[in-house]
Amino acid sequence: MPLEDLRERGDSSAAVGAPPTSVVIRARAGWVPIDLGELWRYRELIGFLALRDIQVRYKQTVLGVSWAVLQPFVTMVIFTVLFGLLLGQRNMPTVEGVPYPVSTYCALVPWQLFATALVSSGNSIVANQGLITKVYFPRMAVPIAPILAALLDFTIALAVLIGMMLVCGIVPGLAILTLPLFAALAVGTALAVSLWLSAINAIYRDVKHILPFIAQAWMFLTPVVYTTESILGNAPGWLHTFYGLNPMAGVVEGFRWALLSGSSPPPVMLLSSASVVALLLVGGMYFFRRVERSFSDLV
């Protein structure tokens, strides 16, 4: 329960030795404001939770952090073989002048960050019920921690991508300086969606079962194993804007442009993606804060 509306009760004229004043903790009615300062004060706890998630994820595993590379690599191989058989090597949906495996792996790097963060963060409130019901801390720290933990996998997969590019003789241009912006957009998208899903998951446990399906279906709606150019081509601008309502479309195409010097994403698509993320993030924060007062009873 949020620590708000603290009021001290007692007689200020009481003599020395009188019983100490009592403190009443009362939940605020209506929509609860977002306190980012409180999150910053608990930054060490968020870091501890993120480190714990990393340790739990790879504890007693044979391959360890290699899973961060193995998962997107296997996906890349499967679709390279599949599209090669169906479309032929000359018709692969890739960035012009870039081998299909590199183009697809480049898209899978930010996608894996988003998908991993989405599933783990969406289940975070229920998974940490023992902590939530015993200790007070800003509850928003719980879905944030898995997203920070997913950044480790992202960093490892990105290093492998850079190696693949160097082997293929692909040298990024100055556009690579924008890469942190697209990575931040991927993190923002994961956080925005996870705040909604983690809060709803505390109320309806069905969310836990549909999270993997959401991630899988979302991938096929995002230009990961194909490019936007291969499906939209010379489509009118409004269609690019509509497609940009999927914020990960702007992220994926932004990564390809920043690293592979492909065609730049249409500005309307990027603007549409960024606007959707901003709306989802602000709305998700307020919704999460409103629901969090009942987490102790729900989980």
N, C-alpha and C positions, 0 to 999 in steps of 0.2 A: 504494500500500500504506500502511495507517495507520502512523503513527510511534508505536509502542508498545513496551513492554518494552525500553527502552533500557538497555544494560548496558555499563559501561566495563570494559575488561580491561587489566591492566598491573600491574607490580610497584610498589607504593607506595614501596618502599625503593630504587627505581632511582636511580642517580646523576644529577646534572645533565648534560644533554646526551644522555640516553638517548632512544630513539625514542618519539614521542608515543603515548599510549594510543589504542587503536582503539575505535570505536563500532559495535556490532552492532545492526542494525534487524531486529526479528523480529516477524512477524505474530502476533497473539493468536489462539489457537484458540477455537473455539466462537462464541457470539454476542458481538458487539462492542458495548460500551455507546455510548449516544448522547452526544456531546460538543457541546452547544449553545454552550458557551463558545468552542470553536474556530471555530464558524461566525461568532460575533460578532467574533472577532479578524480574520477574513477578510472583513468586511463591505464593505470598499472593493473587493475583488476581485469580490464579488457585484454591487455597483453597476456596476462596469466591464463585466461580462458582460451585465448587463441593458441598459446603454446601447449596447453593441455590437449586441445583438439588435434594438433599435429602429432603429439606423442601417442594418443589413443588410436589415431588413424593408421599409423605405421608400426604399432607395437606388435611384436610376434609375427611380422610379415617377412617372407623370404626375399622379396624384391625391394622392399622399402620404398624410397622415394622414386624408384624406377617406374612405379605405376603412374606417376605424373606424366611420363613420356609414352609409356606403353599404351595407354588408353587412346589418346588421339592418334598415335602412330598406327595402331591396328585399324581404327576407323578409316584413316587415310588409305591404307592398303586395300581394304575391302571395296571402297568406292572407286579406287583407281582401276581395279580389276573389273568391277561391275560395269562402269561406264566405258572402259576400253572394249569390252565385249559387245556392249549394246550400241555404242555410238561410233566406235573406231577412234584411233589415236588422233586423227585430224579434226574431229568434232568434239573434243573434250571441252566441257564448260569451265575454262580456266582463264586467267588473266593473259592477255596477249603477250606472247614471247616468254611466258613463264611455264615451266613444266607443271602439269596438273597436280602431282603430289605436293609440290612446294606451295602452290596456290591454296590447296585444300588444308594443308597443315597450318598455314598462316592464319586461316579462318578458324581452325579448331583450337588454336592457342587461346584467344579471348573467349571462345565459346565454352571451352572446358572450365575456365575460370568462373564464368557465369553459371553453368549447370551445376558444378560442384558446390558453389556457394548457395545456390537456390535450394538444393535438396537438403544440405546440412543445416542451413540457417532456418529453413522452413520447419524443421523438426526440433529446433533448438529449445524452445520453451518447454515442450513436453519432455525432452531428454534431460533437462536440468530441473525437473520438478522438485527434487530433494533440496537443491540450493535455494530455489525461489521461495519455498514454503518455510524456510528457517532463518534467512538472513535478508536484511534490507540492502538493496543497492539499486541503481537505475536499471530497470528491467530491459531497457533497450540495448544494454551492453551484451545481453545474451545472443541476439541474432547478429550483432556486429562482429563478434569474435570469430565465428566460422568463416566469415568472408575474408577477414585478415589472414586466417590460416590458409585459405585457398590461394593466397598470393604466393606462397612458397611453391606450389605446383606450377603456377603460372610462370614464375621466374625460371624454373628448371626447363619447362617446355619452350620458353622463349629463347633460352640459350641454345637448345637443340635446333630450333628454327634458324637462328643466325648461322649455325654451323652448316645446315643444309644449303642456305643461300650462298655461303662462301664456296662450297663445293661446286655449286651450279654456276658460279661466276656472277651472281647477282649482288650488286653493290647498291644499297639504298642511297637516295639523295637527301637533300635538306629536309624533305618531308618527314624524315624519321624524327625530327624534333617535336612533331605533333603527337608522337606515339603515347606519351604520358596522358594526354588529354583523352584519347580514345580508351586507354586503360581505365582512367577515372570514370568515364561514361559507362564502361562495363561494370565496374564496382558499384556505381550509383544505381544502375539498373537492377543488379542483384539485390542490393539493400532495399530499394523501393518495393520490389515485388515480395521480398522475404518478410518485410514488416507486416504486410497484409496477410500473407499466408501463415506466418508463425502465430499471429494473433487469432486467426480463424481456426488454426489447428488446435489451439487450446480449447476451443468451444466444440468443434466438430472434428473428431479424430479421423474422419474419412480423408482429410487432406493428406495425411501421412501416406496413404496408399496411392493417391493420384499424383503425388509430386514427381515420381520418376516418369510417369506418362506425360505430364505437362512438359518436362524437360525434353523428352524425346520428340513429342509433337512440335514443340517450339523450334527444335533444330531444323526440321524439314520446312518450316515456314521462314527460315532465315537462310540467306545465301552462303551457307557453309560449304556444302559439297557441290555447289554450283555458284555462279556469279550472278549479280543483278543484271549485268549486261546480257547474259545468255537467256534470260527470261523476259526482260522488259525491252531490251534493244532500244528502238527509237520511239518508245511509248511516250505519250504526252506527259507534261510535267506534273499534272495532278495525280497521275498514277504513281509516280515516284514519291510524291508527298504522302499518298495513302500507304504505300509500302513502308515508308519511313515511320509510320505509327508503330511498327515493330522496332523498338529502340535498338535491338541487337543487330538489325540490318545496317544501321549507320555505323555501329561499332566494327562489325566484320569488314565492311567495305573500307572503312577508315584505316584498319590495320593493313589491308592489302595495298592501299594507296601509300601509306607511310613507309612500308617495308619493301614492297615490290615495284614501286614506281608505276603502278597501274593507273587507270583513269581515275581521276578524283571523284568522290561521291558527289552527286548533285547537292548543291547547298540546301535546296528545299527538303531533301531527305534528311540531312544532318539536323536542320532546324526542327523538323518534325520529330525526330528521335529525341533530341535534347528537351523539347517541350513536354513530351510524354513522360520522360524520366522525372523532370521537375515536378509535374503535377502528381505523379504516382508517389514520389518521395515525400513531398509535403503532406499529401493526404494520408499516406501510410503512417507518418509520424504521429499525426493527430489521432488517427484511428487506433494505433497501438497504445498511445497514452490513455485513451478512453477505456480500452478493454483491460489494460494491465492491472487496474485496481481489483479485478476479480480473478486474477491468475491463481492466487493462493487457494481459492475455492474450486477452480476449474480443473487444475492439474493434480 
